[in-house]
Amino acid sequence: MANPLYDALFAPHHGKSTPFLIAPDGKVRSHDDFLKQAARLAHALMAMGLQPGDRLAVQVEKTEAALALYAAAVQSGVVFLPLNSAYTVDELRYFIEDSQAGLVVCDQRMEGELTPIASGLGAKLLTLNADGHGSLMVLADDQADVFPTAHRQSDDLAALLYTSGTTGRSKGAMLSQRNLLSNAQTLVDHWRFTADDRLIHALPIFHTHGLFVASNVTLLAGCSMVFMPKFDRDAIIAAMPHSTALMGVPTFYTRLLDDDRLNQDLTKGMRLFISGSAPLLAETHLQFEERTGHRILERYGMTETNMNTTNPYEGERRAGTVGFPLSGVELKITDPETGKALPKGEIGLIEVRGENVFQGYWNMPEKTKEDLREDGFFITGDLAKYDADGYVTIVGRQKDLIISGGFNVYPKEIETVLDDQADVKESAVVGLEHPDFGEGVVAFVVMQEWAEVNEDQLIAALGQELAKYKTPKRIIALEELPRNTMGKVQKNVLRDGYRELFLN
């Protein structure tokens, strides 16, 4: 029976002894061995009473078994719900209850706290630990290593991913088989992945970047990946001479640049470095190219859409931009008030349409109607503009837009000028409630190791390049910017922590 996602990603590898997962210690797991484990796990899911369409909530550490559990969910038709390993018990309670999960798989250290929650919500619970053991594996070990693939259609749900929920409660993005498969096919084509590639995989797999971009692309291309539990600079450097590609977040590249071993000789066998999930500084682009001869390829995506744009594989990879819309993705910049398309150069909301766009928010029909237009365009909430050459530049989130004294202030513009200052390593700009201006512009900076912040001098320097209403009223130095697990700066944390700065 047909199962489009399984048939494309997994089925072609049955019986193949080709390398798939390579541990940092060099141990190799073949495609066939991986699929046999996935089949045993699929039987275990059925033994726990799950049926196609039921939700499987998973909060575990990154392991080969955890990735095989994703394959098992696809093969059995179960909807895969990966959860950030940093979520608290209260957050997990919400996800389990809201998704109506039939089974929860967690690390044994969480078993005591989650068992009463799961049972109280009518869900069962099994464990999977970082060492690959747990009650799930005990159950799976007794199962057959062949599983009759469940019949699924392209529009059937394959995954449910909750947004970070920095404002309001988290929303469950419903991703179909078509959403995931179409995007993987497009990315393999755009980024020229083949069976000869070896990807360094150091991303988490509870997120679309590590799971649906890195893993699905690798599976579809039939190549292998060095599968690391987390970012490890020494391990990545050791893997580069034997690899061809790296997918990462900006902090991967800044940390690699801090190591003198990163040079052209080390990276001569690599063909592609990809960055996403957070903005990459233009300075990092240039430094990386100077050191390695490689220009990082930056792209843009989100939980609800997978990938939307990419800088070109061949052609100019323009620093500060996220490139062009992918094949099959329509992207327009619209007026936030009217929804009408804006001309090149004007800032507005990104709207996208294509097979990659999700089906809506789980149990949130009103929010779905608000963000998904009847013609299929999704209102992303990201502010951007097209330049004269058609490159897309993200300027921030609509919720991060600052209105000071009646004027619109885009944080990205100020951050770009700040980051160009010799003494500033990185920055984040937010608006805080102000008694005179409505919102006052505040910049948070991390200074270079050799520098100390001089607020007045920095404000004066910015005043030479920015209009007065854009110039920060305060500049505050921090040792580091608050970030989530994917490297995105958590501006809500900054706003909450300094909410009364201008009110006292």
C-alpha positions, 0 to 999 in steps of 0.5 A: 500500500502507498505511503508517499513519505516512507516510499520516498525516504526509507523504502529505497534503502531496504536491504542495502548495506550502504552507510547511513549513520556514522557515530563520532567514534567511527561506528557505522550503521547501514541503511538496512540495519537502521530500517530493521530497527525502525520496523521493530519500533513500529511493531512496538508502537502498534503493541502499545495500541497506536493506530495510524493518525494517533499522536506520538509525543517524544521528548528524548535525547538525540540518538540513532534510536530516536531517529529510528523512532521517527522512521517507525512513526512514518512507516506505521502512519503515526503522527510524530510529535518531537518535543524540545528536551529543555521543555519543563513538566508544565510545558509537556503537560500542555503538549500531551493534553493538547495533542491528545497523544496516545503514547509518550516516550521520554528519558527515564529521568522524566518518567516519575514526573510524566507518568501520572500526567500521561495516565491522567490524560489517557496516554501510555508512557515508555522510556528511551534513554541517551544510551539507547536503552529503555522500556521502549527498546525492551519492547522493540527487541522482541519484535519482527524486523519487517513491518507492513507499511501503513497506507497513507495519503499525501494530505495525511498528517505526518508530524505535529510541531509546536511553535516556540510560544514566545507570545501566547500558548504554543501552536501545533503546526500540522505537517502533511506527508506532502509538506515534508516530502515536497520540501525535501525533494526541492532541497535535494535539487537546489543544494545538489545532494547525491548519494556521494555526500556525507553530511555532518549532523550536529543539530537537534532532531526535535526541530524542523532544521535537524529532522526535516531538513537535514535528515530527510534530505540525507535519506532522499539523496541516499547519502550518509551523515556523521550523527553527533549528539550535539554541537562539538567543535572538536568532533566537527573539525575531526569529521570535516576531512571525511565529509562534504556538507555541514548544516548549522546555526550561526553559533556553529560558525562563530565557534568554528571561527574561534578555532585556528584549525579552521582553514582552507586545508581542513575544508578542502573536501567540503562542498557546502556550508548551510546556515539557518534558524537565526540570522547570520551576521555579514561579518561571519560570512566574510570571516568564514570565506577569508578563512576557508574559501567557502561562502556560507549558504543562508536560507529561510524557513519556519516550523509552519513551512519548512524551507521557503528561500535559499541563496543560490548554490551556483551564483552569488550568495549575498551576505545579509540576505536569505536568497530567492524563493525555492522552486514551487514556493510563491513568496510576496511582500505585502502591506500589513494593513491591506494585504496588497503586494508591495514593490521591490525595496519596500518592507512588508510581511512575507506571505508564502504559498506552496506544497511546503505550507502546513495544513493549519494549527491543531485545534485552533481553527480561528488562528488558522483562518487568521494566518492562512488566507483562503487562496493558500497564502500563509502570513508568516509574521516575518518582515522583509523586502525584495532588493532590486536583484530579487534577493529577500532580506529579513528585517525582523518579526512583525511583533518585534517592530518598534513604534517610537513617537509614531515612527516605525523602527525596524530592529534589524536596521539598527542591529546592522549598524551596531554590529559594524562597530569595531568594539561590538560583537553582536547586538539585539534591539527591542522596544520598551514602553516609554512615557513620552514616545510609546516605545523607546528603542533599546539596544543590548550589546555583547562587546568584543573581548578587548572592549568596554562599553561606552554608552554615550560614544556608541549612541553618538556613533549610531547618530551619525548613521541613523535618524534620531528616532531610530537611535537607541535611547539606551545601550546595555551591555550583556555577557551574552544574548539570551538564545533558544536551543536553535540559536535564535535571540529571545527578545521576549526575555530582554523585553520582560527583563527590562520592561520598566526601564523607562518607567522608573 
